[in-house]
Amino acid sequence: MRSPEIQSVLYQLWEAESITEIITKVDAEKIDPVTFQTAIRNVHKLILDSVMTLEEEL
């Protein structure tokens, strides 16, 4: 059984993957720049938080 921290990391990484998949399927010309920047910042935060948690757990 995985620890709750590892489960949370996996959830965050899958969420980041889902966001990036949506971004890659949309025409970049049609995305509002602020919305695009916000999405990228959120992906960055999810990945950073995940890596920091993994470093603490491993």
Buried (B, 14 or more C-beta within 10 A) or exposed (E): EEEEEBEBBEEBBEBBEEBBEEBEEEEEEEEEEEEEEEBEEEBEEBBEBBEEBEEEEE
